[in-house]
Amino acid sequence: MGIPLNDETTLYNLHFADDEVVVAQDKEDLQFMTTRLLSEYEKWGLSVNMSKTKYLCIGQAAETLHLDGNIEIGSCNKYTYLGTQIDYTGRTESEIEERILKGKKVSGCLNSVLWSKHISYEKKHAIYNSIFKSIVLYGCETWHLTSRMEQRLLALEIDFWRRSAGISRMERIANIEIREIMHVQQAIINEIEKRQLVWYGHVERMSEDRIPKKVLKSISELSSVFGPHSSIHQVSAGIHTIRKEKKGKAESNMDRRNT
């Protein structure tokens, strides 16, 4: 039962406030664990909102989960947990797409503000950092970016700056010129890479007994078992990229100190 992280640790559930996620390797284990959990809740006078409780199977479509006492838990292909969308593929593309959609809504709602010539570029940068970026990049520390997703994020970002600069697409002004006009120091992809490096460094500095550290290590080990086309291999590839970037950054800092 649960997901073994190593020889000593098995992950059975995740807790955050009154939200709980039960994790298992197969449907039978999940049925048993969920039944036991509901039983324990009942002993303590706690109840579960079954309308918000869903069953998500990574890797394939799921059927309804049947528990003792004629309790049924409906299945789903995707679910939002703590603001992040998780889908049956186990990858992050759907979450990134959702963030892009929200970013477009932000630009649409702020359209008159961004096009206004009475609002300074500095104020528009403040809007970008406080509203746009915080919504679009929520949870980006764990994203696995493909080339297609990078291009979509860059297109979303340049649309924000194009409106802010008051430049229509019909004017055919190059993206690099728009960045220069708006004094944009770094692209949104660079910001994502920076946040991922910070997150990776934070986990790496954790003690060996911390669950996030064990999960990070287990992902790298399991990727070789499931093969190059599995979702866990995609996550492992992302971690490997972050490690290379962190190592390169450390070597660059060392070179600067020595010169």
N, C-alpha and C positions, 0 to 999 in steps of 0.2 A: 504494500500500500504506500501511497505517497510517491514522491520523486526523490530517489537517492542522489545526494550531492557528492558523497564520498562514502568510505567504509564506515564512518561513524555518524553521519548526519543524514536524515531523511526529511524532506520538506512535505508537510501534510496540509498546511493551510497558511493563509496570509490574513493579518488583522490590521484594520485601520478604523479607529473609533468603533462605530456599530456596524461596519461593513466587514464581511468575512468571505474569503475565497477558499474553497476546498479543492485541492489538487490531487489527482490520482492518475495511474497509468492505464487503467481500463474502466469500463462502465460498471462492472460488478463491484470493484473496489469502491467506486464513487457512490454507488447505491448504499453499500454497507456503511461507509463513513458518514454520509449525509443523514441516514436514519439514526445512527448513534448520536450525531450532533443535535438533531431535532429533539431527541429523547432527553439529552442533557439540558438543553434549553428549557424544556418543559418542566424539569425538576426545579429549576431556579425561577420559574414564573416568567420566562421570557418567550416571546413569540417571534416568528419569522414572517415577513411580508412576502407571501408566495407570489404575488403579482410582479414583484421586482426580482424574484429569484429565477435565474436562467441557467441552462446547461449548455456549455460550449465545448465542442470537441475539436482539438487541434489536428488538422490533417485530413479531415473528412466531415461530411454532413452528419449531424447528430439527430437521433430520434428522442422522443419524450422519455424522460427519466421517471420510472415508476418505483415508488417507495411503499413500505408497509403502511397500512391504514388508508389505502386508496388515495395516497398523496401523489400528485403528478407535478413534475417540474418541466416546463416547456423548454424546448431547445431553441437555439439561435445561431446565426452565422457570424454575428459580431455583437460585442457588448462593450459599453463604456464603463470603465472602472477608474475612479479617482481622476476623472477628466480625460483619460486616455482610452482610445478605441482599440480593442483587441478583436481580431477576427480569426476565422478558422484556419487560415493559412499559417498563422504564427509569425507573419512578417509585419513590417511597419508601413507598407505602402498605403493602406487604407487610412491609417491615422494621419499620415502626411497629407493625403488628399483632403481629409476632413479639415486639417489646419489651413490648407490653401483656400478651401471654400470659405472658412471663417475670415481669412485675411481679405478675400474679395468683398465680403459683406462689410468689413470695417472700412475699406476704401470707398465702397458705395455710400455708406452712411455719412462719411466725412467728406464726400465729394465737394460740396460747396465750400467747406473750410479749406481743403487742399488747393482748390483753384483760386481762392481769394488772394488778391494782390495786396490786401490790407494786413495780411498776417505774414510776419517775417519768416525767413528761412529757418532761423534759430528756433522759432516756436514750432515749426513743422517738424524739425528734427526731434524736438521734445515729444511731440505727438507720436512720431515713429517709435521712439524708444519706450515710451510709457504705455502706449495702447497697442499699436500695430505689432511690434516685435514681441511683446509679452504674450499676445494671443497666438500668433503664428508659431512661435518657437517653444511653446509649452511642451515639456517632455522631450525636446529634441536631443537630449543627452543620450538617449538610447536608440535613436533612429539609425537605420542602415540606409544610406543614401545611394541610389542608383543614378546613373547619368541623366536618365529621364526625369527623375524627381528633382535633381539639382537644377535642370533647365526650367522646370515649372516654378520652382521657388524663386529663381532669378527673374523670371518673367513677372511674377507677382510683385517682387520688390521694385523692379524698374517701373511698373505701372504706378506704384505709390509715388515714386520720385518724379515721374513724368507729370502727374497731376499737380504735384507740389510746385514744380517749376513752371506750370502753366503752359506746357507744350503739348500740342495735339499730335496724335500719331500721323496725321495727314502732313505734318511738317517734315517728317522723315529725318528727324534729328537722331544721330547715333546714340546708343545707350551710354557709351563712354563719355560723350559730351554732356549728357544729362547728369551723370555722376559728378562731373567737374563743376557744372553750374550749381548743383546742390551741395557741393563740398562733401561728398560721401567718401569716407575714409576707407571703409571695407565693405565687401559684399556680404549678403546674408549667409552665404555658404561658409565664409570665413568665421562668422560669428558662431555658427553651428559647430564647426570644428574646434573652436576655442572652448565652447561649453563642454564638448565631449572630452576634451583633454583634461579639463578641470574635474569633471565627474570621474574619469578614469583614475586620475591621480588621487582623488578622495577615497575611492574604493581600495586602491592599492595600498594606501597608508593605514587602512583598517587592520586590526589584529586578525590573526588567522581563524579565530573562533567566531567571527561575525558572519552572519548568513549572506549578506551581499558579496563578501569576498569569496565564500564557498561557491556561490552561484556562478560568479565570474569564472572561476577555475573550472567548474564542471562543464560549462558551455564549451570551452576550448577542448576539453577531453571528449565530450560526446559528439562533437562535429565530425571527428574521424570515423565514428561508428555509423552515423546516419547517412554519410555520403555528401557529395558536393551540391546536390540539388535540394537538400532538405532545408527547412526554414532555420533550424539551429545552426547549420553551416553558414547561412547568410549572416546570422548574428555574430558567429565566431569570426567571420571575415571582417566584419566591421570593427570588432575588438582588435584584431590583428593590425588593421590600418591605424587605429588610434595609438597602439603601442609603437608603431614605426614613427608616427608623427611626434609622439612624446620623446622618443629616443633622439630623433633628429633635432628637436628643439633643445634638448639637454646638451647635445654635442655642440650646437651652435652657440649656446650660452657659455659653454666651456671655452670655445675658441675665442670668444670676445674677451673673456677674462684673461686669457693668456697673451693677448696682443697688447 
